[in-house]
Amino acid sequence: MTDQPRVPVRPEHVLPDGDDTVPLADGGVARKGTIAAFLRNAQRWAEPAIAPEERALLTEATAEAVPALRALGLFAVLEVRDPALRALVDAC
């Protein structure tokens, strides 16, 4: 017997149209857009010339997102390359 090839997972398989959240293994939920928001915030956070007030807001948003991102397994397959941002993520 041969194994059937697995079909690649597409976004609509994870979160069908009309659904805004996905349940996590830890009992929590992740909202649609959590990963995209983290990526945008991380890119902005890593810019050296941002105002301290904006960096504080981005730090808070990142800290709020990290538990869901961990539960989704994001950091098991991707590494944060910016050392300061990685330290922030590791501290959450």
C-alpha positions in Angstrom: 0.0 0.0 0.0 1.4 3.4 -0.9 0.8 6.6 1.0 -1.4 9.1 -0.7 0.3 12.5 -1.1 -1.0 15.1 1.3 -2.7 18.1 -0.2 -1.0 21.4 0.8 -3.0 23.4 3.3 -4.5 26.5 1.9 -5.8 29.5 4.0 -9.4 28.6 3.4 -8.7 25.1 4.9 -7.5 26.7 8.2 -10.1 29.5 8.4 -13.1 29.2 6.1 -14.9 32.3 4.8 -17.1 33.8 7.5 -14.9 32.5 10.4 -12.8 35.1 12.3 -11.0 32.8 14.8 -9.3 29.5 15.0 -9.2 27.4 18.1 -5.8 26.7 19.6 -4.5 23.6 21.3 -4.2 25.4 24.6 -7.9 26.3 24.6 -7.4 29.8 23.4 -8.3 31.3 20.0 -6.3 33.1 17.4 -8.0 35.9 15.5 -7.8 36.1 11.7 -4.9 38.3 10.8 -2.9 37.7 13.9 0.2 36.5 11.9 -0.1 39.3 9.3 -0.4 41.9 12.1 2.6 40.5 13.9 4.7 40.7 10.7 3.7 44.3 10.0 4.3 45.4 13.6 7.7 43.6 13.7 8.8 45.3 10.5 7.9 48.7 11.9 9.3 47.9 15.4 12.7 47.0 13.8 13.0 50.5 12.2 15.5 52.4 14.2 14.0 55.9 13.8 10.5 55.3 15.2 9.3 57.4 18.1 9.5 55.9 21.6 5.7 56.1 22.0 5.1 54.2 18.8 7.7 51.5 19.8 5.9 51.1 23.2 2.6 50.5 21.4 4.2 48.0 19.0 5.9 46.3 21.9 2.6 45.9 23.7 0.9 44.6 20.5 3.7 42.1 20.0 3.6 40.9 23.6 -0.2 40.3 23.3 0.2 38.3 20.0 3.1 36.1 21.0 1.1 33.5 23.1 -1.2 32.8 20.1 1.7 32.8 17.7 3.5 30.2 19.9 0.3 28.1 20.1 0.0 28.2 16.3 3.6 26.9 16.1 4.9 30.0 14.2 8.2 30.1 16.1 8.8 26.4 15.8 9.3 26.9 12.0 10.4 30.5 11.7 13.1 32.4 13.6 13.0 36.1 14.4 16.2 37.5 12.9 16.4 40.9 14.5 18.2 40.3 17.9 16.3 42.9 19.8 12.9 41.7 18.5 13.9 38.1 19.2 14.7 39.0 22.8 11.3 40.7 23.1 9.5 37.6 21.7 11.5 35.3 23.9 10.6 37.4 27.0 6.9 37.0 26.4 
